[in-house]
Amino acid sequence: MTSVRAALPRRAFVGGMLGALAAPAIVRAQGTYPNKTVRYINPFPAGGATDTLSRLFCAKLTELSGQQWVVENRGGSGGNVGMDLLAQSAPDGYTLGLGGIASHAIAPTLYAKLPFKVPDDFTFISTIWSLPNMLVVNLDMPVKTVPELISFLQKNPGKYSYASAGNGTTLHLSGELFKVMAKVDILHVPYRGAAPAMQDLLAGQVHMIFDNIPGALAVSRPGKVRALGVTSKERTPVVPDVPAIAETLPGFDINSWTTLTGPAKLPPDIVARLSELAKKALESEDLKAKFFDLSATAVWRSPEATLAYRASEEARLATIIKASGARVD
């Protein structure tokens, strides 16, 4: 009996020691980022190209991180509603979002007033993808080429319209650049996202759209609309038979690019971890192939390079916006 009593305290002591030794490892494991669901704000409605590409990206991050990345669509004001929500979120790494050209390079010049300050209210982690837009017209338009469209619009000033995903989007800016360079008068009709804009194009409520190419291809390939040109300076290998608008209007060049973005003051260790995860995701062969199928190119940049790229794009696009006379008060 004595030996049994002596053994019990010893077992308790050894167990306690093992627990104490294991405790730091458990704490470290629980503290590894991320250790719970990550909320990813897409500032555009469901159904458009940004939604499809975001969900592919988040699925890959879920696989790599072992935690769910959940897409939440918060559309409105060309992406500014969702970005305002992101800017006000806690800087803990569990609310991130889809930033990029619309809110972070176009909006600072286009809008007289924004609910957030660029770049101060955000942390830029990486670029995600780049893709051109495609000019498509509804089937009632009596044109088959960009030169024919320009000639037709010049003969009918103010009678035709183009849709966009909202003020300050690349769809909007593509239309404004086209107006300036082609010397045509067409009405801009903004929507809360590309999906409802395309629905009205198909219904004949508007006449054309410079949509992100995945959305445009989805309706042009089955013959529901007519594709006239892409907004990149050169043709895209995905649809090499569709000319670049720059072939008619030299210098025309608008590409949509996006960023993985967080609120300001994200801790450096979380930024580093997110950058590492984004790099692994965007350089994986399977995600690159899925992006390419949608005419998008996966692009990883370091946080520093992403911030610098954003600044250079804002400066470049400011000239275009000012020349177009576009302004949102």
C-alpha positions in Angstrom: 0.0 0.0 0.0 2.9 2.3 0.9 4.4 1.9 -2.6 1.1 2.6 -4.3 0.6 5.8 -2.2 4.2 6.9 -3.1 3.6 6.2 -6.8 0.5 8.4 -7.0 2.1 11.7 -6.0 5.1 10.8 -8.3 2.7 10.2 -11.3 0.9 13.5 -10.5 4.3 15.3 -10.3 5.5 13.8 -13.7 2.2 14.5 -15.3 2.3 18.1 -14.1 5.8 18.5 -15.4 4.8 17.2 -18.8 1.8 19.5 -18.8 4.0 22.4 -18.0 6.5 21.6 -20.7 3.7 21.1 -23.2 1.9 24.4 -22.3 4.2 26.8 -24.2 3.8 24.7 -27.3 0.0 24.7 -27.0 0.0 28.5 -26.5 2.3 29.0 -29.5 0.0 26.8 -31.6 -3.1 28.7 -30.6 -1.4 32.0 -31.3 -0.5 31.0 -34.9 -2.2 33.3 -37.4 -4.8 32.7 -38.6 -6.5 30.5 -35.9 -10.1 31.3 -36.8 -12.3 32.3 -39.8 -11.1 35.2 -41.9 -13.7 37.6 -43.3 -12.9 38.8 -46.8 -14.9 41.8 -48.0 -15.6 42.0 -51.7 -16.9 45.5 -52.3 -18.9 44.4 -55.4 -22.1 42.3 -55.6 -22.1 38.5 -56.2 -22.1 37.2 -59.7 -19.4 39.4 -61.3 -15.8 38.7 -62.2 -14.5 40.0 -58.9 -16.8 37.6 -57.0 -15.7 34.5 -59.0 -12.0 35.3 -58.8 -12.2 36.3 -55.1 -13.8 33.0 -54.2 -11.1 31.0 -56.1 -8.4 33.0 -54.2 -10.1 32.5 -50.8 -10.5 28.8 -51.5 -6.8 28.5 -52.0 -6.0 30.5 -48.9 -8.4 28.3 -46.9 -6.4 25.3 -48.2 -3.1 26.8 -47.3 -4.0 28.3 -43.9 -6.2 25.6 -42.5 -8.8 28.2 -41.7 -11.9 29.3 -43.6 -11.8 32.5 -45.7 -15.3 33.6 -46.1 -16.3 36.1 -48.9 -18.8 38.8 -47.9 -20.2 40.9 -50.7 -20.7 44.6 -49.8 -21.4 46.4 -53.0 -22.0 50.1 -53.7 -20.4 53.4 -54.8 -17.9 51.7 -57.1 -16.4 49.6 -54.3 -16.2 52.5 -51.8 -19.0 51.2 -49.5 -17.1 47.9 -48.8 -13.7 49.7 -48.5 -15.2 52.1 -45.9 -16.3 49.1 -43.9 -12.8 47.6 -44.2 -11.2 50.8 -43.1 -13.2 50.8 -39.9 -12.5 47.2 -39.1 -10.2 46.1 -36.2 -6.6 45.7 -37.4 -6.4 42.1 -36.2 -6.0 40.3 -39.5 -9.5 38.7 -39.4 -11.2 41.3 -41.6 -9.5 41.8 -45.0 -10.8 42.7 -48.4 -10.5 43.2 -52.1 -8.9 46.6 -52.8 -7.4 47.8 -56.0 -7.7 50.2 -58.9 -11.2 51.4 -58.3 -11.1 52.6 -54.7 -7.4 53.0 -54.3 -6.2 54.6 -57.5 -9.2 56.0 -59.3 -11.5 57.2 -56.5 -9.0 59.6 -54.9 -9.1 61.8 -58.0 -12.6 61.1 -59.2 -14.5 61.7 -56.0 -14.6 65.1 -54.4 -15.1 63.5 -51.0 -14.4 59.9 -49.8 -15.3 58.3 -46.4 -11.7 57.1 -46.1 -8.3 58.4 -46.8 -6.0 56.6 -49.3 -3.5 55.2 -48.5 -3.5 56.1 -44.8 -6.5 54.1 -43.8 -5.3 50.8 -45.3 -2.6 48.2 -45.2 -1.6 46.9 -48.7 -0.4 43.3 -48.6 -0.2 42.1 -52.2 -1.6 42.5 -55.6 -3.9 39.6 -56.6 -4.8 39.7 -60.2 -4.7 41.8 -63.3 -7.1 41.6 -66.3 -8.4 43.7 -69.2 -11.9 44.8 -69.8 -13.8 44.0 -73.0 -16.0 46.3 -74.9 -19.3 44.5 -75.9 -22.4 45.9 -77.4 -26.0 44.6 -77.5 -27.1 42.8 -80.7 -29.3 45.7 -81.7 -26.3 48.0 -82.3 -25.5 48.1 -86.1 -21.7 47.8 -85.7 -19.2 45.0 -85.7 -15.9 46.7 -85.2 -14.5 49.6 -83.0 -14.0 51.9 -86.0 -17.7 51.3 -87.0 -18.8 52.0 -83.5 -16.9 55.3 -83.4 -18.3 56.4 -86.7 -21.8 55.4 -85.6 -21.6 57.3 -82.3 -20.1 60.4 -83.9 -23.2 60.5 -86.2 -25.5 60.1 -83.2 -24.2 62.2 -80.3 -25.9 61.8 -77.0 -28.2 59.1 -78.1 -26.5 56.0 -76.8 -25.3 54.8 -73.4 -22.7 52.6 -71.7 -23.1 50.8 -68.4 -20.6 50.4 -65.6 -20.3 48.7 -62.3 -20.4 52.1 -60.6 -18.6 55.4 -60.6 -14.9 55.0 -60.2 -14.6 51.5 -61.5 -12.4 50.5 -64.5 -15.6 49.9 -66.4 -16.4 53.6 -65.9 -12.9 54.9 -66.6 -12.6 52.7 -69.8 -15.8 54.4 -71.1 -14.5 57.9 -70.2 -11.2 57.3 -71.9 -13.0 56.0 -74.9 -15.2 59.1 -75.1 -12.1 61.4 -74.9 -9.9 59.5 -77.4 -12.7 58.6 -79.9 -14.3 62.1 -79.6 -17.8 60.7 -79.0 -20.7 61.7 -76.8 -22.2 58.7 -74.9 -24.1 58.6 -71.6 -22.6 56.8 -68.6 -25.2 54.7 -66.6 -23.7 53.5 -63.3 -24.9 50.3 -61.5 -24.1 48.8 -58.2 -22.0 46.1 -59.9 -21.2 44.5 -63.2 -23.8 41.7 -62.9 -26.9 44.0 -62.9 -25.3 46.2 -65.5 -24.9 43.3 -67.8 -28.5 42.2 -67.2 -29.7 45.6 -68.5 -27.4 45.4 -71.5 -28.9 42.0 -72.4 -32.4 43.5 -71.9 -31.6 46.4 -74.2 -31.8 49.1 -71.5 -28.2 50.2 -72.3 -26.2 49.8 -75.4 -22.6 48.8 -74.4 -20.3 48.0 -71.5 -16.6 47.8 -71.0 -16.9 44.8 -68.6 -14.2 42.8 -66.9 -13.3 40.2 -69.4 -14.6 37.1 -67.6 -18.1 38.6 -67.4 -18.0 39.8 -71.0 -16.8 36.4 -72.3 -19.6 34.6 -70.4 -22.2 36.4 -72.6 -20.2 37.0 -75.8 -19.1 33.4 -76.4 -22.7 32.2 -76.6 -23.6 35.1 -78.9 -25.7 37.1 -76.5 -23.7 40.3 -77.1 -21.1 41.3 -79.7 -17.4 41.7 -78.6 -15.6 44.6 -80.3 -12.3 45.0 -78.4 -10.2 44.6 -75.3 -8.9 47.5 -73.2 -5.3 46.3 -72.7 -2.6 47.7 -75.0 -2.3 44.4 -76.7 -4.6 41.5 -77.5 -5.2 38.9 -74.9 -4.2 35.3 -75.7 -7.5 34.1 -74.3 -9.4 35.6 -77.2 -6.8 36.5 -79.8 -9.4 37.2 -82.4 -10.7 40.2 -80.5 -8.6 43.2 -81.3 -7.2 45.6 -78.7 -9.0 49.0 -78.8 -5.5 50.5 -79.0 -5.3 49.2 -82.6 -7.8 51.9 -83.4 -7.0 54.3 -80.7 -3.2 54.2 -80.0 -2.4 54.6 -76.4 -5.7 53.2 -75.1 -4.7 51.1 -72.1 -6.8 50.2 -69.0 -6.4 47.1 -66.9 -8.2 46.1 -63.8 -5.9 45.1 -60.9 -6.7 44.2 -57.3 -5.0 44.0 -54.0 -5.3 42.0 -50.8 -5.9 44.8 -48.3 -6.5 45.3 -44.6 -7.3 48.2 -42.4 -4.4 50.5 -41.3 -2.1 49.4 -38.5 -2.1 45.7 -39.2 0.7 44.2 -37.0 3.9 43.5 -39.0 4.0 39.8 -38.2 0.4 39.4 -39.5 1.3 41.3 -42.7 4.3 39.1 -43.2 2.2 35.9 -42.7 -0.5 37.2 -45.1 2.2 38.1 -47.7 3.6 34.6 -47.4 0.2 33.0 -47.8 -0.7 35.2 -50.8 2.6 34.4 -52.5 2.1 30.6 -52.1 -1.5 31.0 -53.4 -0.8 33.2 -56.4 2.3 31.2 -57.5 0.5 27.9 -57.3 0.0 26.3 -60.7 -3.7 25.3 -60.0 -4.8 28.9 -59.0 -2.8 30.4 -61.9 -4.5 28.1 -64.3 -8.0 28.9 -62.9 -7.3 32.6 -63.1 -6.0 32.2 -66.7 -9.2 30.4 -67.7 -11.0 33.6 -66.7 -8.5 35.8 -68.6 -6.9 37.0 -65.3 -3.2 36.9 -64.5 -2.2 36.1 -60.9 0.2 38.7 -59.7 2.0 38.7 -56.3 3.9 41.7 -55.1 5.4 42.4 -51.7 3.6 44.8 -49.4 6.2 47.5 -50.2 5.9 46.9 -54.0 2.1 46.9 -53.8 2.0 50.3 -52.1 4.4 51.8 -54.6 2.4 50.3 -57.5 -0.8 51.8 -56.2 0.8 55.2 -56.0 2.1 55.1 -59.5 -1.3 54.0 -60.9 -3.0 56.8 -59.0 -0.7 59.3 -60.6 -1.1 57.8 -64.1 -4.9 57.6 -63.9 -5.3 61.1 -62.5 -4.3 62.5 -65.8 -6.9 60.4 -67.7 -9.6 61.3 -65.2 -8.9 65.0 -65.3 -8.8 65.0 -69.1 -12.2 63.3 -69.3 -13.8 65.9 -67.0 -15.4 63.1 -64.9 -16.1 64.1 -61.3 -18.3 62.8 -58.6 -19.3 65.3 -55.9 
